């Protein structure tokens, strides 16, 4: 029979595991929420349309300051759907962001900086051994701008829900760690 004192160290580890699971689910939801963002963007500009990129080659585009609003998302779709491209975005302040596609899709969030004006450079590399076809658009991020219409339903709440899962997961993990540490110390102290 398992006594209550033997369960004390296990409960902290169990709570930590739940925290990790919540954080992973939140991160997964956050990453996948942008796969459907294109259909609910209000303001968007086509950057690249049906361009074929040969293996180990790239295509470039520029995002002008006039194409940006306060909150933007750059969306790239790839066919065939595979992990085959690398998106490199260079901002006017020379900060560079690199992302690889996942299942034929990659995105990058761009916040318009009023102190730094200039063009954003976008390079899409084909890192596969086959030609790929790409489409890229830049548009207003409906999640971050707060302009997601209620008519879109649950998809408007995907980002806050995902962030909530991550925050609750981290807090739960920390609480479980503290509980495990406290229980471990109690178990090791000699009883009077």
C-alpha positions in Angstrom: 0.0 0.0 0.0 1.3 3.5 -0.9 1.4 5.8 2.0 0.7 9.5 1.8 4.3 10.4 2.6 5.5 8.4 -0.4 3.2 10.3 -2.7 4.5 13.8 -1.7 7.6 13.8 -3.9 5.6 12.4 -6.8 2.9 15.1 -6.8 5.4 17.9 -7.6 6.8 15.9 -10.5 3.3 15.2 -11.7 2.3 18.8 -11.6 5.6 19.8 -13.4 4.7 17.2 -16.2 1.2 18.8 -16.5 2.9 22.2 -16.9 5.2 21.0 -19.6 2.3 19.4 -21.5 0.2 22.6 -21.3 3.2 24.7 -22.6 3.8 22.3 -25.5 0.1 22.3 -26.4 0.1 26.2 -26.3 3.3 26.4 -28.5 1.7 24.0 -31.0 -1.5 26.0 -31.1 0.4 29.2 -31.5 2.5 27.9 -34.4 -0.5 26.3 -36.2 -2.9 29.3 -35.7 -1.1 31.2 -38.5 -1.7 28.6 -41.1 -5.2 29.9 -41.7 -4.5 33.6 -41.1 -4.4 34.5 -44.9 -8.2 34.0 -45.3 -9.0 36.5 -42.4 -6.4 39.2 -43.2 -8.1 42.5 -44.1 -5.3 44.5 -45.7 -2.9 42.4 -47.8 -0.3 42.9 -50.6 0.9 40.2 -53.0 4.7 40.0 -53.0 5.4 36.9 -55.0 2.8 35.0 -57.1 3.3 31.5 -58.5 7.1 31.8 -58.8 9.0 28.6 -59.5 12.4 28.4 -57.7 14.9 25.9 -58.9 16.8 23.7 -56.4 19.4 25.6 -54.4 18.2 28.9 -55.9 16.4 31.9 -54.4 13.9 34.6 -55.2 13.9 38.1 -53.7 11.3 40.7 -52.9 11.0 43.9 -51.1 8.4 45.1 -48.6 8.1 48.9 -48.7 7.2 51.0 -45.7 3.9 52.0 -47.5 2.8 48.3 -47.5 3.1 48.0 -43.7 0.6 48.8 -41.0 1.2 48.6 -37.3 1.0 44.8 -37.1 1.9 42.6 -40.1 2.4 39.0 -41.0 4.4 37.7 -44.0 2.9 34.4 -45.3 4.6 32.1 -47.7 3.0 29.0 -49.2 5.0 26.3 -51.0 4.0 23.6 -53.4 4.8 20.7 -53.1 4.1 20.9 -49.4 7.4 19.9 -47.9 10.2 21.3 -45.7 11.9 22.8 -48.7 12.4 26.5 -48.3 14.2 28.9 -46.0 12.7 32.4 -45.5 15.2 35.2 -44.7 13.8 38.6 -43.8 16.1 41.5 -43.3 14.6 44.6 -41.5 15.8 48.2 -42.2 17.8 48.1 -39.0 19.8 45.1 -40.4 18.2 42.6 -38.1 17.8 39.3 -39.8 15.2 36.6 -39.2 15.5 33.1 -40.7 12.7 30.4 -40.7 12.3 27.1 -42.6 9.0 26.0 -44.0 6.8 23.4 -42.2 4.4 21.4 -44.4 4.6 23.9 -47.2 4.0 27.0 -45.0 6.1 29.6 -43.2 5.3 32.9 -41.7 7.1 35.9 -40.1 5.5 38.6 -37.9 6.7 42.1 -38.7 5.9 45.1 -36.4 6.2 48.5 -38.1 8.8 50.5 -36.3 8.0 54.3 -36.5 11.7 55.1 -35.7 13.2 53.0 -38.4 11.8 53.6 -41.9 13.0 51.8 -45.0 12.4 48.6 -47.0 12.3 45.1 -45.7 14.3 42.6 -47.8 12.7 39.1 -48.3 14.6 36.2 -49.7 13.1 32.7 -50.2 15.7 29.9 -50.8 14.8 26.5 -52.2 16.8 24.2 -50.0 15.4 21.0 -51.6 16.5 19.0 -54.6 13.3 19.6 -56.5 11.8 22.8 -58.0 9.1 24.5 -55.8 6.4 27.0 -56.5 5.9 29.8 -54.0 3.3 32.5 -53.2 4.0 35.2 -50.6 1.8 38.0 -49.2 2.2 40.6 -46.5 -0.9 41.8 -44.7 -2.3 43.1 -41.5 -2.1 40.6 -38.7 -5.7 40.2 -37.5 -4.6 38.7 -34.2 -2.1 41.3 -33.1 -4.0 44.3 -34.5 -7.1 43.3 -32.6 -9.1 43.7 -35.9 -10.2 40.1 -36.1 -14.0 40.0 -36.8 -16.2 38.0 -34.5 -17.7 36.5 -37.6 -14.6 34.4 -38.0 -15.5 32.5 -34.9 -12.9 30.7 -32.7 -10.0 31.5 -35.1 -9.9 35.1 -33.7 -9.2 33.7 -30.2 -6.5 31.2 -31.3 -3.5 33.4 -30.4 -4.8 34.5 -26.9 -5.8 30.9 -26.2 -2.4 29.6 -27.2 -0.6 32.2 -25.2 -2.8 31.4 -22.2 -1.9 27.7 -22.5 1.8 28.6 -22.5 1.6 31.0 -19.5 -0.5 28.5 -17.5 1.9 25.7 -18.4 5.0 27.7 -17.3 3.3 28.8 -14.0 2.2 25.2 -13.4 5.7 23.9 -14.1 7.2 26.4 -11.6 4.6 25.6 -8.9 5.2 21.9 -9.4 9.0 22.4 -9.1 8.6 24.4 -5.9 6.2 21.8 -4.5 8.6 18.9 -5.4 11.5 20.8 -3.8 9.5 21.5 -0.6 8.3 17.9 -0.4 11.8 16.6 -1.0 13.2 18.8 1.8 10.4 17.7 4.2 11.1 14.0 3.5 14.9 14.4 4.1 14.5 16.3 7.4 14.4 14.0 10.4 11.1 14.1 12.3 11.2 15.1 15.9 
